[in-house]
Amino acid sequence: MNVALGIEYDGGAFNGFQLQKSAPSVQGALETALARVADGPVRIVPAGRTDTGVHATGQVVSFEPPKARPEKAWVRGANALLPPSVRVTWARSVEPGFNARFDAVARRYMYVFAERRYEHDAGSALLRGQALEIGRLDDGAMHRAAQALLGEQDFSAVRGAGCQSQSPFRCVHRIAVQRAGPFVVLDITANAFLLHMVRNVAGVLRQVGEGSRPPAWVGALLAGRDRTVAGPTAAPHGLYLVHVHYPGRSFPEPALPPLLRVLGGLDRF
């Protein structure tokens, strides 16, 4: 028996996804709730381990429960026990051996910038922790610059310190920067990501959007493979894991980040 779950969470309430001994984690909250539903210990495998403060609308986890339960029982039971910052959105019975991490062929993230309304705007009380508030951005220049990231490449220039991956190579399948009202959204899909890779890409493209770097700089940056040249890592609270792709499976489609759900005309995402 094996179960896959869709998970949505507010990363600001946790010290990252991965289980920790002395700090709250998404994994810890989920395993505690699922163990009560299963009447036995549960250890989950996530599609990706997000950093402290990073959100998700489309995280996927898998686990082998000690006892069988109907699919709806995993959703309703877990949600009754979870804190409001975590929700199970769907459950599916899958074949033994399914692994949410190793069976995934692509992961999609969005990074949300929110332009401030006024020159001396102190920031919105309602956007706190949900998007990176910033001045005006040239989203067209950011989109042009982002195309240098497409394909299989050495991403050492946007690789976080402490990354344990044996290879700096990753394949970016799709990348776009588009405007949705006051929001500028980096939308990136790749086979996998290095530590802090998306946040570092967001930081690089921010510099282009603000005009301090030309679009052509991004290609040169990648070719140089020097992380120290790329600039600061973007804050975690603007980042969302929105989809994990498993070929041949019809798992429910995840929702957009909450800030974007209320805006019309987002079919392009």
N, C-alpha and C positions, 0 to 999 in steps of 0.2 A: 504494500500500500504506500502511496506517495501523494502528497498534496502540494499544489501551487497556490499562492495567494497574491493578489494585487494589494499594494500598500501605498497609502498617502500619509505624509507626516510634515509637521512644522519642525524643521531642524533646529530652530532657535531654542527649543525646550530641552535639547540633548547635547551631550558631548560627542556627537558623531553617531554613526550607525553601529559600529562594532562594539561588542560586549566589553565592559570595563568593570573592574572590581570596585572602584570607589567613586564612580560618576555615572549619572543617568545616561542610558544609551537607548536607541530605538530597538536594537536587538534584545536588550534586557527586558524592555517593556513588553515586546511581542512574545518572547519565550515564556515569561511569567504568566501572561494571559492565556496563551495556547496550552500551557501545561495544565492549567485548571480545567480547560475545556476537554482536554485529552485524558485527564485523570492520570497523568504520568509525565515524566520529563520530556521536553521537546528541544531540539537544537535545529535552528533554521540555517539555511544557506541563502544569502542574498545575491541578486544579480550584480550588485556593486555596493561598496562600502563608502558611503558619503561622509564628508568631513563634518566637523562641528559647525552647526549653523546652516548647513545646506539642506534644502527641502526636497520633497519628492511628491509627484502625483502619479508616477508610474513605476515605482519600485516593485520588483517581483522577488518572492522568496519561495523556497521549497523545503519540505521536511517530511520525515517518515513518522507518523503519529503512532503512539503505543496502542491506541484503540481507534476503531473506525467511528466516524461521525458523518452525518449528511453534510453536503457542501454548505448549505445554509446555516448549519450549526457552527461551523468555523467562523463565518462572518458575524452572525448575531451574537454568539457566545463571546468571541474575542472582543468585539466592540463594546459589549456590556462591561468588560473588565479593564479595557485599555483607558489611559488618560485621553482627554479630548484632543490632544495634539497628534494622536496616531489613529488611523482608521484602516480597517481591512475593507477593501472595496469589492472584492470578488474572491471566490474560491473555486478551484477545479481539481478533480481527481485526475492524476496523471500516472503514467506507467512507472513501475519500479526502475530506478536508475536515472530518472529525470533530475537534472541538476540546474538550478536557476542561474548559477554562474557560468558553468562550462558549456551549457547548451545554448547560451545566448550568442548570437552572431553580430549584434550591433546594439549600441546604446545611444539614446538621444537626450541631450541636455539643452536647456534654455537658460540664458543669463539675461536678466531683466534690468535695464537702466530706466530710471524715471526722471525725466527732465523737470527741473524746478520751474515753477510758474512765473516767478519774479526774480529780478536780478539779485536782490538781497534776501531771498526766501530762506528762512531758517530750516525748512524741511516740513514735511507733512507728518502729523501725529498718526495718521491712518496708514501710511506706507512704511512705517518703521519696522524693520526686520523682514520686509517682503521684497524690496527692490533697492538697488543702489541709486540714491538720489544724486543728481549731477546737473551741471549746466547744459547748455545746448550742445548737441552732438550732430555731426555730419554723417548721417546713417548711410548715405550713398558712398562716401569715401570709405567708410568702415566695411561695407559690403565688397567693394572692389578689392580692398586690401586682404580681406579674408580668403579670397579665392586662391591665394598663394599657399594656403594650408591644405588644399585638396590632395587626395592621393596618399600613397604610402611613402612616408618620409621619416627622417630622423628628427624627433621633436625635443631634442636635448635643450633647446633654447627656451622651452616652456615647460620644462620638467622640474617639479618641486624637489627641494633638498630633502634627502631621506627616502626618496623613491627606491623601492626594492625590486623593481622590475629588472629582469636580466637584459632587456633590450629597450632602447629608446625609440624604436620604430613602431609606429601605429599607422592605420589607414583611415583617413577621414573621407567618408562617403559623400557627405553633403554638408555645406555650411552656407548660411545666409545671415545677413543683418538687415532687419526690416523694421519699419515704424508701425506702431499701432497706437494712434493718438499721441499722448504724451510719453508713451513707452517706446524705447528702442530695444529690440530683442535680438540677441545672438542665438541662433538656432543651429546646433552642430550635432552631427551623427557620425560615429566612428565605430570600428570593430571593438575598440577598447580605449581606455585613456590612462595616461600616466598620472602620478600623484600631482594634484593641483593643476593639471594641464588645462582644463576649461577655464578656471579662474585666472590662470596666467594668460591665456588667449584673450580673455575679456579685458585684462589689464593692458595688453598690447594694443588691441583695437580701440580701447578708450583713448589712448594717446593719438591715434589717427583721427578719431572723431572730434577730438578737441583741437586738432590742427597743429599739435606739437611735433608730429611725425607725418611724412608723406605716405601714401598707400604703398609705394614701392619698397619702403623700409621693411615691411613684414617678410618679404621673400629673402632679403639680404640677412635679416635677423636669423631666420631658420638655417640658412646656409652657414652662418657663423657658429651655430651650435653653442653659443655662450649665454647662459641663463642670466648672468649679471648685467647684460646689456638690455634685457627685455623690460626692466622696470618693475614696479610693485605688483604683487598679486592682488586681484580684485577681491573685495570683501565677500565672505561666503553667503550672506543672506540674500544675494541676488540670484543665486544658482538653484536650478530645479532639475532633478532627474525626471524626465517626462515619459520615456518609453523605452522598453527593452524588447528587442525583436527576436522571436523564436520561429524559424522557418517551418511552415506547415501547420502552425497552431493558430487557433482562432480565439485567443484570449481576448477579453473585453478591451476596447480601446480606452486608454486613460484620458483624463481630462487635462486641459491646459492649466497652467498656474492660475490661481484665483484672480489675480489682477487682470488677466487677459480674457477670462471667461465672460466678463460683463461687456466686453467690447464686441461690436459687430464686425463683419467682414474679415474674419481671420481664417478663411479657408486656405489661404496661402501657407499657413503654418501646418 
